[in-house]
């Protein structure tokens, strides 16, 4: 069963700032993993959040297993994305 993907306003704003090709790659990857997200993501150690690697970019997300929803919280380059976590 496929998880529903919801993008936060912050993540959409961050996507708009990226190069179009990179943004499309990130969106495609998130949609692709929505079938079985836990096979592709890694848990952040100190938080109940997950990360997805897309080249040099990372997608920080929260996954609600019971409701089958993936909340995309942030998108950014790996050099800067972890500063808030």
Secondary structure in CASP SS format (residue, H / E / C, confidence):
PFRMAT SS
TARGET T0000
AUTHOR 0000-0000-0000
METHOD secondary structure of the structure
MODEL  1
X C 1.00
X C 1.00
X C 1.00
X E 1.00
X E 1.00
X E 1.00
X E 1.00
X C 1.00
X H 1.00
X H 1.00
X H 1.00
X H 1.00
X H 1.00
X H 1.00
X H 1.00
X H 1.00
X H 1.00
X C 1.00
X C 1.00
X H 1.00
X H 1.00
X H 1.00
X H 1.00
X H 1.00
X H 1.00
X H 1.00
X H 1.00
X H 1.00
X H 1.00
X H 1.00
X H 1.00
X H 1.00
X H 1.00
X C 1.00
X C 1.00
X C 1.00
X H 1.00
X H 1.00
X H 1.00
X C 1.00
X C 1.00
X E 1.00
X E 1.00
X C 1.00
X C 1.00
X C 1.00
X C 1.00
X C 1.00
X C 1.00
X E 1.00
X E 1.00
X E 1.00
X E 1.00
X E 1.00
X C 1.00
X C 1.00
X E 1.00
X E 1.00
X E 1.00
X E 1.00
X E 1.00
X E 1.00
X E 1.00
X E 1.00
X C 1.00
X C 1.00
X C 1.00
X C 1.00
X E 1.00
X E 1.00
X E 1.00
X E 1.00
X E 1.00
X E 1.00
X E 1.00
X E 1.00
X E 1.00
X C 1.00
X C 1.00
X C 1.00
X H 1.00
X H 1.00
X H 1.00
X H 1.00
X C 1.00
END
